[in-house]
Amino acid sequence: EIPEHWERNKVLRLFKQIGSGTTPSSGDASLYADEGTPWLQSGDFNNNEINSTSKFLTDKALDNYSLKLYNSGGVVIAMYGASIGKVGLLNIATTVNQACCVLSDSDHLLQKFSFYVFINEKDNLVKKSKGGTQPNISQEIIKSHYIPVPPLSEQRSIVSYLDAKCSKI
């Protein structure tokens, strides 16, 4: 239940950019480096802010695999594996693998509010997963999912309240 003056809308209608990435060939050492462009995998986050990644890619990997660089501020959702439904908030610009769905650029939602909403929505998204041994939530499931959209002023208040409570924890 949400307050009457809030809206509910599909994720697809709320974000200008929704996408994921890929995994460059792990057998080609020239695609990975000790430093370079960050490459986020779903195991790199667990309902937290993302300030770094465990792996980096070379310019060759970016070119050969047409990987998109997502800007800081995006919300990332793990779509499968042991991390399914976990959420991250990008504090860095990064590329991602195919198990990550990045949502960014919204005129209707504060990114930090979106981060908290998707942490709350994990069970609802996972219930929509497909597959037997390893259930998956696809970009299509995420795009068609409805989330609450309070006015921006209330989003700011909610984020402020949750940030204060979470910092105490």
C-alpha positions as CSV (number, residue, x, y, z in Angstrom):
1,E,0.0,0.0,0.0
2,I,1.2,3.5,-0.8
3,P,-0.3,6.9,0.0
4,E,-3.0,8.1,-2.4
5,H,-1.0,11.0,-3.7
6,W,1.9,8.8,-4.8
7,E,2.0,7.2,-8.2
8,R,3.0,3.8,-9.3
9,N,4.7,3.4,-12.6
10,K,6.7,0.9,-14.7
11,V,10.4,1.1,-14.4
12,L,10.6,1.4,-18.2
13,R,8.7,4.7,-18.0
14,L,10.9,6.1,-15.2
15,F,14.5,5.7,-16.4
16,K,15.9,7.1,-19.6
17,Q,18.7,4.5,-19.6
18,I,18.3,0.8,-18.9
19,G,21.0,-1.6,-19.9
20,S,23.7,-4.2,-19.1
21,G,27.0,-5.4,-20.5
22,T,29.0,-8.5,-21.3
23,T,32.0,-10.5,-20.2
24,P,35.1,-10.2,-22.4
25,S,36.9,-13.5,-23.1
26,S,38.5,-14.5,-19.9
27,G,41.2,-16.4,-21.9
28,D,42.5,-13.2,-23.4
29,A,44.8,-11.5,-20.8
30,S,45.1,-8.4,-23.0
31,L,41.5,-7.5,-22.2
32,Y,42.0,-7.3,-18.4
33,A,44.4,-5.1,-16.4
34,D,45.3,-4.2,-12.8
35,E,44.0,-0.7,-13.5
36,G,41.9,0.8,-16.3
37,T,38.2,1.0,-16.8
38,P,36.3,-0.5,-13.9
39,W,34.2,-3.6,-14.8
40,L,31.4,-4.4,-12.3
41,Q,30.2,-8.0,-11.7
42,S,27.2,-8.9,-9.6
43,G,29.4,-10.3,-6.9
44,D,31.0,-6.9,-6.4
45,F,27.9,-5.4,-4.6
46,N,25.4,-6.4,-1.9
47,N,22.8,-3.7,-1.3
48,N,25.6,-1.0,-0.9
49,E,27.2,1.9,-2.6
50,I,29.7,0.9,-5.2
51,N,33.1,2.7,-4.9
52,S,35.3,0.2,-6.7
53,T,35.3,-3.0,-8.7
54,S,37.3,-6.2,-8.4
55,K,38.4,-6.2,-12.1
56,F,39.4,-3.6,-14.7
57,L,39.3,-3.7,-18.5
58,T,41.7,-2.4,-21.1
59,D,40.8,-0.1,-24.0
60,K,41.0,-3.1,-26.3
61,A,38.2,-4.9,-24.3
62,L,36.0,-1.8,-24.5
63,D,36.5,-1.5,-28.2
64,N,36.2,-5.2,-29.1
65,Y,33.1,-5.8,-27.0
66,S,31.4,-2.4,-27.4
67,L,31.0,-2.0,-23.7
68,K,29.1,1.0,-22.4
69,L,30.5,3.1,-19.6
70,Y,27.7,3.9,-17.1
71,N,28.0,7.1,-15.1
72,S,28.1,7.5,-11.4
73,G,24.6,7.7,-9.9
74,G,23.1,4.7,-11.6
75,V,21.3,1.9,-9.7
76,V,22.5,-1.6,-10.5
77,I,20.4,-4.8,-10.0
78,A,21.9,-8.3,-10.1
79,M,19.8,-10.4,-12.5
80,Y,20.9,-13.9,-11.7
81,G,23.2,-16.2,-9.8
82,A,23.8,-16.1,-6.0
83,S,23.4,-12.3,-6.1
84,I,20.0,-12.2,-7.8
85,G,18.0,-9.2,-6.7
86,K,20.9,-7.5,-4.9
87,V,21.2,-3.7,-5.5
88,G,24.1,-1.3,-5.8
89,L,24.4,2.5,-6.2
90,L,27.2,3.6,-8.5
91,N,29.5,6.1,-7.0
92,I,31.9,5.5,-9.9
93,A,31.6,5.3,-13.7
94,T,31.9,1.6,-14.7
95,T,31.2,-1.0,-17.3
96,V,29.2,-4.1,-16.2
97,N,28.8,-7.7,-17.1
98,Q,25.6,-9.3,-18.4
99,A,24.4,-10.2,-14.9
100,C,23.9,-6.5,-14.0
101,C,21.1,-4.3,-15.1
102,V,21.8,-0.5,-14.7
103,L,19.0,2.0,-14.3
104,S,19.9,5.7,-14.7
105,D,18.8,9.1,-15.7
106,S,15.4,9.6,-14.2
107,D,13.4,12.9,-14.1
108,H,10.9,11.3,-11.7
109,L,13.2,9.5,-9.1
110,L,16.2,10.5,-7.0
111,Q,18.8,7.8,-7.6
112,K,19.3,7.2,-3.9
113,F,15.5,6.8,-3.5
114,S,15.6,4.3,-6.4
115,F,18.4,2.4,-4.6
116,Y,16.3,2.1,-1.5
117,V,13.1,1.1,-3.4
118,F,14.9,-1.7,-5.2
119,I,16.4,-3.1,-2.0
120,N,12.8,-3.2,-0.8
121,E,11.5,-4.8,-4.0
122,K,14.0,-7.6,-4.1
123,D,11.6,-10.3,-3.0
124,N,8.9,-9.1,-5.5
125,L,11.4,-9.2,-8.4
126,V,12.8,-12.6,-7.4
127,K,9.3,-14.0,-7.3
128,K,9.0,-13.1,-11.0
129,S,12.2,-14.9,-11.9
130,K,12.3,-17.7,-14.5
131,G,14.4,-20.8,-14.6
132,G,15.0,-23.9,-12.6
133,T,18.4,-24.5,-11.1
134,Q,19.5,-20.9,-11.4
135,P,16.5,-18.5,-11.5
136,N,16.9,-15.3,-13.5
137,I,15.3,-11.9,-13.6
138,S,15.6,-10.4,-17.1
139,Q,15.8,-6.7,-18.1
140,E,12.2,-7.2,-19.4
141,I,11.0,-8.3,-15.9
142,I,12.7,-5.3,-14.4
143,K,11.4,-2.9,-17.0
144,S,7.8,-4.1,-16.5
145,H,8.0,-4.0,-12.7
146,Y,5.9,-1.2,-11.0
147,I,7.4,0.9,-8.3
148,P,6.1,3.7,-6.1
149,V,6.8,7.3,-7.1
150,P,6.3,9.9,-4.4
151,P,6.8,13.6,-5.0
152,L,10.5,14.5,-5.1
153,S,10.2,16.4,-1.9
154,E,9.0,13.3,-0.1
155,Q,11.7,11.2,-1.8
156,R,14.3,13.6,-0.3
157,S,12.8,13.2,3.1
158,I,12.7,9.4,2.9
159,V,16.3,9.3,1.7
160,S,17.4,11.5,4.5
161,Y,15.5,9.4,7.1
162,L,16.9,6.1,5.7
163,D,20.4,7.5,5.4
164,A,20.3,8.6,9.1
165,K,18.9,5.2,10.3
166,C,21.3,3.2,8.1
167,S,24.3,5.1,9.3
168,K,23.4,4.2,12.9
169,I,23.3,0.5,11.9
